[in-house]
Amino acid sequence: MEERFAETARGSSQGLDMAAGEGESPAGPGREPFSEAEAEEFARLFRKWRRGLASLAPLLQRIAPLAARAVLGAPATASGAMAGLLGEEESFAAELEEEGGGGFESGEEEGMLAEDSGETGKDAGPLYGSVGDAAVLAEWLAAAAALAESEEEAAGLIGGVTIHILGPGPVEIRRMTPLLVERAVRLARVLRRSPRTRPLLPVVGDIVGTTAKTLARAAARGQRPGPRAALRTMARQTARTLADPSRIARALARNRVLGRRMFRGSPMRRRILAAER
């Protein structure tokens, strides 16, 4: 596994908050604890990818609701519709490659979450405000999913991404891990089905993170979001993220920056390699 991604991880990487304007610092205060070098690279990648994806906004806006439908429970229909749509449009995989590549190189229960329904990409930082080993590993696995040789391998990696993202959360959210893993895998299968959407696989982790953050806020207010609220929230975040080039660019750049930490001697990387032996 290390060999497969080591080459992809070469080069520089750094990070900021992707929703800010061209002239602003993308990182919210205390949100993305990147080094100065990481922050500069994050900003560079974000601005570059946002420019590259801007021309694809109409296509992305048509894909987004189909992907959200898959999260809610219609994967076959969504996959078929996306296949037809992508057959009519230009591929954006080449655009992403040109701009630096994906991966290392978006009822009662429904009303209960209304307060958080206006979240912007600026709010889509780490789930609980810090970047620890679990977050780094989740980003590394998400990048690996985009490079996976089979659908089964990609699905397993995305399942791991979801588990690592939800792990630090409150018990109310962790109880929904099986459901959110299933829907994250379903979304990954839909995106992976076409080479044109495969570069977006790392964005699934960002969608899971913003979903879990919204549910955690509801739980902190004393509410009890259940499975229905969780699915509606995840579908909403899916639609918003995939329709917004800035959110996609932010998620991909953050994935690149954090994923590369696995190749700079982090304790988590050493533990993983030791376990693999």
C-alpha positions in Angstrom: 0.0 0.0 0.0 2.8 2.4 0.9 4.5 1.9 -2.4 1.4 2.5 -4.4 0.8 6.0 -2.9 4.3 7.1 -2.2 4.8 8.3 -5.7 1.5 10.1 -5.7 2.4 11.8 -2.5 5.7 13.4 -3.8 5.9 17.1 -3.8 4.8 19.9 -1.5 1.5 20.2 0.3 -0.1 22.7 2.6 -3.5 24.0 3.7 -6.2 26.6 4.4 -9.9 27.0 4.3 -11.2 26.6 0.7 -14.3 28.8 0.9 -12.5 32.1 1.2 -12.0 34.4 -1.7 -8.9 34.7 -3.8 -7.5 37.5 -1.7 -8.3 36.0 1.7 -6.7 33.5 4.0 -8.7 30.3 3.5 -8.2 29.1 7.0 -10.5 30.1 9.8 -8.9 30.9 13.1 -7.7 27.8 14.9 -9.5 25.5 12.4 -6.8 24.0 10.3 -3.6 23.5 12.4 -1.3 23.4 9.4 2.3 24.5 9.4 3.1 27.7 7.5 4.4 25.7 4.6 1.4 23.5 4.5 -0.9 26.5 4.7 0.8 28.1 1.7 0.5 24.9 -0.4 -3.1 24.4 0.6 -3.9 27.9 -0.6 -2.1 27.4 -3.8 -3.8 24.1 -4.6 -7.2 25.4 -3.6 -7.0 28.5 -5.9 -5.6 26.4 -8.8 -8.3 23.7 -8.5 -11.1 26.2 -8.0 -10.1 27.9 -11.2 -10.0 24.5 -13.0 -13.3 23.4 -11.7 -15.2 26.7 -12.3 -15.8 25.9 -15.9 -17.3 22.6 -14.9 -19.8 24.1 -12.5 -22.9 23.4 -14.8 -22.0 19.7 -15.0 -21.3 19.5 -11.3 -24.6 21.1 -10.5 -26.4 18.4 -12.5 -24.4 15.6 -11.0 -24.9 16.7 -7.4 -28.6 15.9 -6.9 -28.1 12.5 -8.5 -25.4 11.7 -6.0 -27.6 12.9 -3.2 -30.4 10.6 -4.4 -28.0 7.7 -4.1 -27.3 8.6 -0.4 -31.1 8.7 0.3 -31.6 5.2 -1.2 -31.7 5.0 -5.0 -28.1 4.0 -6.1 -29.1 2.2 -9.2 -31.2 5.0 -10.6 -28.6 7.6 -9.7 -25.8 5.6 -11.3 -27.7 5.2 -14.5 -28.7 8.8 -14.7 -25.1 9.9 -14.0 -23.8 7.5 -16.6 -26.1 9.0 -19.2 -25.2 12.6 -18.2 -21.5 12.0 -18.2 -21.8 10.4 -21.6 -23.0 13.7 -22.9 -20.4 15.9 -21.3 -16.7 16.5 -21.4 -14.6 14.6 -18.8 -13.4 16.6 -15.9 -10.9 14.0 -14.8 -8.4 15.4 -17.3 -9.0 18.9 -15.8 -8.2 17.7 -12.3 -5.0 16.0 -13.6 -4.0 19.1 -15.4 -4.5 21.2 -12.3 -2.5 18.8 -10.0 -4.5 15.6 -9.7 -7.1 14.3 -7.2 -6.4 12.5 -4.0 -3.0 13.5 -2.5 -2.1 15.9 -5.4 -17.8 18.3 -1.1 -40.4 16.2 8.9 -39.5 16.6 12.6 -36.1 15.2 12.4 -35.5 17.3 9.2 -36.6 20.4 11.0 -34.4 19.7 14.0 -31.3 20.4 11.9 -32.6 23.5 10.2 -30.3 25.7 12.2 -27.3 24.2 10.6 -28.7 23.9 7.1 -27.0 27.2 6.0 -23.5 25.9 6.5 -21.0 27.3 4.0 -17.9 25.7 2.7 -16.0 28.0 5.1 -17.5 26.0 7.9 -16.4 22.7 6.5 -13.2 22.2 8.5 -12.1 19.3 10.6 -15.1 17.6 12.3 -14.2 18.5 15.9 -11.7 21.4 15.3 -8.4 19.6 15.3 -6.4 17.5 13.0 -5.1 14.4 14.8 -3.8 11.0 13.7 -7.4 9.8 12.9 -8.0 12.7 10.6 -4.7 12.2 8.8 -5.3 8.5 8.3 -8.9 9.2 7.1 -7.5 11.6 4.4 -4.9 9.0 3.4 -7.5 6.3 3.1 -9.7 8.6 1.0 -6.9 9.3 -1.4 -6.2 5.6 -1.6 -9.8 5.0 -2.5 -9.5 7.2 -5.6 -6.5 5.0 -6.7 -8.1 1.7 -5.8 -8.0 -1.0 -8.5 -11.4 -2.4 -7.8 -14.8 -1.2 -6.5 -14.5 -3.5 -3.5 -11.2 -2.1 -2.5 -12.5 1.5 -2.9 -15.6 0.6 -0.9 -13.5 -0.9 2.0 -11.3 2.2 2.1 -14.2 4.6 2.2 -15.7 2.6 5.0 -12.5 3.1 6.9 -12.6 6.8 6.2 -16.0 7.1 7.7 -15.2 5.1 10.8 -12.1 7.2 11.5 -14.1 10.4 11.0 -16.9 9.4 13.3 -14.7 7.8 15.9 -14.0 10.9 17.9 -17.6 12.0 17.9 -20.3 11.8 20.6 -21.9 8.5 21.3 -25.2 9.6 19.6 -23.3 10.0 16.4 -21.1 6.9 16.8 -24.3 4.8 17.1 -25.1 5.7 13.5 -21.7 4.6 12.2 -23.1 1.5 10.4 -25.7 3.5 8.5 -23.3 6.3 7.6 -20.7 3.8 6.5 -23.2 2.1 4.2 -24.3 5.4 2.6 -20.7 6.7 2.2 -19.8 3.4 0.5 -22.9 3.7 -1.7 -21.9 7.3 -2.7 -18.4 6.1 -3.4 -19.6 3.3 -5.7 -21.7 5.8 -7.6 -18.8 8.3 -8.0 -16.3 5.5 -8.9 -18.5 4.1 -11.6 -17.3 6.7 -14.1 -13.6 7.6 -14.7 -15.0 11.2 -14.9 -16.2 11.3 -11.3 -13.6 9.0 -9.8 -11.2 11.9 -9.0 -13.9 13.2 -6.6 -13.8 10.1 -4.3 -11.7 11.9 -1.6 -14.5 14.4 -1.3 -16.7 11.7 0.3 -14.7 12.1 3.5 -15.4 15.8 3.6 -19.1 15.1 3.1 -19.1 12.6 6.0 -17.3 15.1 8.2 -19.7 18.0 7.6 -22.6 15.6 8.1 -21.3 14.4 11.4 -20.5 17.9 12.5 -24.1 19.0 11.9 -25.5 16.0 13.8 -23.1 16.6 16.7 -24.2 20.2 17.0 -27.8 19.0 17.1 -26.9 16.5 19.8 -25.1 19.2 21.8 -28.3 21.2 21.8 -30.1 18.3 23.5 -31.7 17.0 20.3 -31.7 13.4 19.3 -31.1 13.2 15.6 -32.1 9.7 14.3 -31.3 7.8 11.1 -33.8 9.7 9.0 -32.2 13.0 10.0 -28.7 11.6 9.4 -29.6 10.5 5.9 -31.2 13.8 5.0 -28.3 15.7 6.4 -25.8 13.6 4.4 -27.8 13.9 1.2 -28.0 17.7 1.7 -24.2 17.9 2.3 -23.6 15.7 -0.8 -25.7 18.0 -3.0 -24.1 21.2 -1.7 -20.5 19.9 -1.9 -20.6 18.4 -5.3 -22.4 21.4 -6.8 -19.8 23.8 -5.5 -16.3 24.0 -7.1 -14.9 25.8 -4.1 -16.0 23.1 -1.7 -14.6 20.4 -4.0 -11.3 22.3 -4.4 -11.1 22.8 -0.6 -11.7 19.1 0.1 -9.2 17.9 -2.5 -6.5 20.3 -1.3 -7.0 19.4 2.3 -6.9 15.7 1.4 -3.6 16.3 -0.4 -2.0 18.2 2.5 -3.1 15.9 5.3 -2.6 12.7 3.4 1.1 13.6 2.8 1.7 13.7 6.5 1.7 9.9 6.3 4.9 10.2 4.3 6.8 12.5 6.6 7.4 10.1 9.5 4.2 10.7 11.5 3.7 8.4 14.5 0.4 7.1 12.8 2.3 6.1 9.7 4.9 4.2 11.7 2.2 2.4 13.7 0.4 1.4 10.5 3.5 0.1 8.9 4.5 -1.8 12.0 1.0 -3.4 12.1 1.3 -4.4 8.5 4.5 -6.3 9.2 
